Amino acid sequence: MKQKPVTTFKISNFISQEAYGGIILIIATIVALVWANSSFYGSYRHLWYELKVGIAWGDINLIGSLHHWINDGLMALFFFTVGLEIKREIMGGELSSMKKASMPIVAAIGGMLIPAVIYAVVTLNYPEYLNGWGIPMATDIAFALGLLALLGKRVNINLKIFLTALAIADDLGAVLVIAIFYTDTINFGELLSAAFFIGVLIIANIAGVRRTIFYALVGFAGVWIAFIFSGVHATIAGILIALTIPARTKIGENEYVEKLSNCLKKFNKIEPNNNTLLTTEQAHVISKISALNEKAQTPLQKLEHSLHPVVIYFILPVFALSNAGVHIEGSIIEMLLHPISLGIIAGLVLGKFIGISVFSRLTVWLKIATLPEGITWRQIYGVAFLAGIGFTMSMFISDLAFVEDEFKQIAKVGIMAASLISAIIGMVWLGTGTKKS
């Protein structure tokens, strides 16, 4: 029998956490909006943008606002988790074979290209706004899955898996866009330093080093800090470090089951104490089982399993609190009708739907892929609308795309309007066209 790694991360658990996280994200967004448009706006501004924290040591100056450290620090951990998800999906998930990966990847490409083109067309006569073309390219997986979860058993698990794979491929595209197009000045000396430490991590992986603390220390002190001073956004470091994390077990499944069975038999034969304490022999066997479990897990899956709840239930809500607090001055209608806002709304609502729907149809028509079992084209169209919820990544890119605070605010109003429209259309579409199973 062919041996395979023992999987410790189930896609159903991943989807469940994303769904609950999406609901928390919605609450955090509402709190931020109310806070920023109340009489307490001064405290909002002071906490996230004016309060400075960090360390300064010699020539090293790592002092910035909380908003800065959330976007450059906590979000690097978010991107690190995204990197782990991408590597897992490529090695053994929905992106592990051409047959599985072709439809979500091609759909993701369409869902990035068409929105960018639509935004560029809308803002063509305004060169100062064109840099925002990357904003409507992203999908917020937590928000989308959170809303999909509200439909309960009406939604086939394969549809959730398709949306997850689509969003992960979309995240990878967004990361490449940030790295290539939203980097102004590059310090090649710092990039070479980062490359050296990434090389150290790759060699450690090949050599069989499995201690996550080693990857954390080298990744933070070497790669992440080098990226901070390189000019390339520090969140890219998170993705690169994730790709170096070992994804192999030290023991095969058959050997694991055999040795675990022997340990349990040995444990059963030991005479127990007449109190709550274990005997020395029992403690020894349990230690062996613990070591066995350690060998049967991959560091990649262990890290993802540990970090995913932290990202979903803490990092993303904090990001929403610090970024979604758009202080609206003047007419909200004028902000919504601004070319930046119109480009984003058209890109996310129409562009995502057209791109994902048409490119998905093409993959099936060209016989590159088949429609996932139990899923109809109507459901694919519903997911294409939900993919227009671009909240987290779109907000993040808007801060990189524009220097002027006014443009950032308008972009965020457009993102929230587009996400709301996409959510309503997607939920009504799926809710009215899907029978409860």
N, C-alpha and C positions, 0 to 999 in steps of 0.2 A: 504493500500500500504506500502511495506517495505521501511523504511527510510534508506538512505545511505549518506555518506559524500559528500559534494560538491567538486568535483575535480577541482584543480586549475592549474594542470600541465599536458599538453597534450603530448602524445608520439610524435606527428608530430612536435611540437615545439622543443622537445628535439632532435630529429633527425636532424632538420634543423640547430639548433645551432651547433651540433657536426660536421655537414657537412661543414659549413662555417669556423668553428674552425680548421678543418683539413687542409683547404686551407691556413689559416694563419700560421699553424704549419709548412707546407711545406716551406713557404716563410722564416720563422724564421730559419729553418734548413739550407737553402741555404745561408742566410746571415751569420750564424755562421761559416759554412765551408769556405766561401770566406774570412771572417775576420781572421780566425785562420790560413789560409794559404797565407796570404798577408804580406806585409812589416809591417802591424800594429799588428802582432801577439803579440808583447810585451804588447800593450795596452789591448788586449783580456785577456792575462794571468794575468796582474796586476789587472784588474777590477774584474774578477770573482774569482781568486784564491789567490791573494796576499793582496788585500785590506781587512783589518779587521774591522768589525763593531760589535756592541753589547753593553752589559752593564756588569759591574763587581761591586758586592756589598757584602762586607764581604767575606764569604766562597763561595758565588755564583759567578761563572765565566761563563757568557754567551757571550763570544767573539769568533767570527769565521769569515771565509771568506764569501763573498756573495754567492759563490757556496754552501757552507755548509748550510747557512740559507735558500736558495732556496730549497735544497733537504730535509732539516729537518723541515723547517718552512712552506714555501708556499706549499710544497707537502703534508704536513699534512692537509692543508685546501683542497687540491685536494682529498686526501683520505677520508676526512670528507664528501665531496660531493659524492664520490663513495659510502660511507656508507649509505647516504640518498637515493641514487638511488637503492641500494640493498634492503633496508628496504621497499621502495615504491613498488618495483617489487614483493617482497615476499608477501606483504600485499594486493596488488590489481592490480598487473601488470602481465607480462608474466611469472613470477615465482610463481604466487599465487596459482596454483593448480598443481597436479601431471601431469594432461593431458597437461597443457600448458608448464610446466617447464621441463618435462622429456627429450624432444629432445634437447633443447639448453644446459641443464646442462650436459647430457651424452656426447654431442658433445664437450663441453668445457673440460670435463675430458679427453676425447680422445685427444683433441688438446693440452693438457698439458703433459700427460703421454708419448705419442709417441715422441714428440720433445726432452724431457728430456732423454729418452732412446737412441735416435739417437745420441745426443750430447755425452752421456757417452760412446757409442760404438766408436765414432770417436776419442775421447781423451783418450781411455782406456790405452794406453801405455804411457801416460803423466800424472802421478798423480797430478802434480802441476797445471794442467789445469782443473781437474775434477770439482772443486768447481763452475764452470760456468754453470753447468747443468740446473740451474733455468732460465738462460737468454732467451732461445728460447721458454719458456712456455707462454709468455704473448702476448696479442693482443692489438694494439692501436686502440681504438674505434673511436677516432676523425679522425685519418688518414683514416681508412677503410671506415667510413661513408662519409667522404669528397670526396673520390674517387667514391664511389657508387652514390653520388649525381650528379656527372658529366654525368651519364648515363640518368639522367632525368626520363621521364615517361616510359622508357624501363624497369625500375625496379619496381616490385610490392611492395607496402608498407609493405606487410607481410614479404618480404625478408629482408627489412631494420629492421623490428621489430625482426626477428629471429637473425640477426647479432648483434643487440643491446643487446638482452637477452643473447646471447652467450658470448659477450664481458664482460657483467656485471658479469656473472657467472665466467668467466675467471679471472676478476679482483679479485673476492673473493678468488679464488684459489691462485693467486699470493700473495695476502696479507697473507694468511696462510703459504705459502712457506717462505716469508720474516720473519714472526714471529717465525717460528719453526726452520728453517734451516740456516738463515743468522743472527743469534744472537750469539755472541761469549761469553761474560761474562755477567752474570745477577746479578743485585743488588736486592735481594728479598725484602729488606726493602723499597726501592723506589717503587717496584711493589705492595707491600701491601698498600703503601700510595696512589698509583693510584687506586687500587681496592676500597679503602675507598671512594674516591671522585666519582668513578663510581657508587658506592652504593648510595651516596647522590643524584646523578642525577636520578637514577632509582626510588628512593623513591619520589623525587620531581615529576617525571612523574606520578606515581601512585596517588600521592596526588592532582594532577590536576594543578601543576604549568605550565604555558604556556608562560611565559616571556622568549624570546630567549636570552636576555641579561644575565639572571641567568645561563643558560646552557653554554653561552660563557665564563663567568667569572670563574665558577667552572671548566669548561673543560680546559681552558687555564692555570689558576693559580694552579689547582690541578692535573688534569690528564696529560696534555701535558708536563709540567715541570718535573713531576715525571718520565715520560717515558724518557725524555732527559737524566736523570742521572741513569736510570735503566739498560742500556745496550741493551734493546729492542728498535728497531728503532722507533723514535717518530711518524712516520706516522701511526703506528698501533693505536696510541691514537686517531687519527682522525676518524677511523672506529668505535672504541668502543664508542666514544662520540656520534657519529651519531645515533647509535642504541638505545640511551637513549632518543632521541628527541620525544616528543609526536606526535602520528599519529592519534589522534581522534579529531573530531569536538565537539564543545560545544552545537551544535544545529543540529537537523536532517534536511534533505532536505525539507520535507513537511512543517515543522514548519518555516523554513527559507523563503520559497516561500510565505507562508501565511502572515507572519509578514512584509516581504518586500512589498507585495501587499498592505497591510493596510497603510504602511508608504507612499507609492506612491499616494494612494487615498487621504490621509490626505494632502500631499504636493500640490496636484492639487486643493484642495478646498481653500487653503490659498490665500488671495488677494495679488498679487505681488506688489512690489514697482514700481515706475515709473523711477527708476534709476538702476544702475548695482549692487547695494548692496542688499543682502538678508534681508528679515524681520527676526525678532527674532524667530518667529515660524518656518520659513523655515530653518534657521540655526539649530534649535533644531531637526527638522525631519531629516536633513542630518546627524547630529551627531548620531542619532539613527540608521540610515542606515549604517553608518561607523562601529558602534559597532556591528551591526548585521552581517556585512561582516566579521568582525574579528572573531566572534564566528563560522561562517560557514566554516572557513579555518583551516586546520591542520598546526601546527607549522612546521612539517616536510616538507610539500609541499611548504609553504611560503619560508622557508630557501633554499630549493633546487631551487625554481624559482628565488630567488635573487642571489644565489651563482653560479649557473651554467654558466651564461654569464661571470662572473669574472674569473672562472676557465678556460673556453674555450678560451676567448679572451685575457686574461692577463697571468695567472699563467703558463699554458702549453707553450705558446710562449716564455716566459722568461726562463722556464726550458730548452726549445730547444736551445735558445741562449747560455745558460751557459754550456750545456752538449754536444751539437752536434758539437762544434768547435774542431774537431779532427785535430791536427797539424801533418801532414804526413811528416815523416822524412824517407828517404830511399825509397825503392821500394814498391809501392802500391800492386804490384803483390805478393811480398813476404808476405805482411800483409794478403792478401786475401787467400793465400795458407797455412797460419799458422793453426795448429790444432784447436786453439780456434775459429778462424774465420770460418773454414770449418765446425766445429761442429754446430756453430750458424746458418750458411747458410743452412746446411742440415736439421737442426731441424726446422727452421722457414718455409722454402720453402716446403720441402717434409713432415716433421713431422706433421706440422699443417694440410696440405692437407689430408694425410693418416688418421690421428687421427680423425679429424672432419667428413670426408666422411664415413669412416668405422663405427665409433660409431653411426653416424646418421642413417646409413643403418640398423644397429643392432636394434636400438630402434623401427624402423618401422617393421622390420622383426619379432621381438618378440612381436609385437602389443602393445608395451608400449606406443607408440605415433603414430600419423599420420602426414603425410607430410602437412605443412601449405597450406591453400587454395590458389590456383593460382601460386604455386611454383613448379618448376620441379627439378629433381635431378641434371640436368646440372647446374642450378642456385645455388644449394647447393654446388656443387663442386667449382663454381666460388667464392662463399663466403669463402669456405675453403682456397682457395689461398689468398684472401684478408686478411684473419685472420693471415697470415704469416707476416703482417706488425706489427712488435712488438716494434715499436720505443720507446715511452715514458717509459713504464714499463720495457722493456728490458734494456734500458739505465740505468734506476734507479737501477735495480738488478745488472747490471755489476759493478757499483760502490761499491756495497756491497759484491760481489763475490770475487773480486780481490783486493789485497793491492798494487801490483806493477802497476805504471802508464803505463808501457809498455803493460801489459796485458789488462788494461782498454781500451787503445787506439785501440789495435787490436780487442777487442770485439766490440767496437763501429763501427769500419770499417766493421766488419762482419754483425752487426745489420743493418747498412744502406744499405749494398749490398743486404742482404736478403730481406729487406723491399722493395727495388727498384725492385728486381726480382719478388717478390710476387705481387707487385702492377701491374707490366706490364702484367704478366700472367693472373691475376684475371680480369683486365680490358679488355684484348683482349678476354678472354674466355667468359665473360658476354656480351661484346659488340657485338661479332659475333654470339652469340647463343640466343640473346633475341630480340624479335620483339618489335617495338615501339607500345604501346597501345594507 
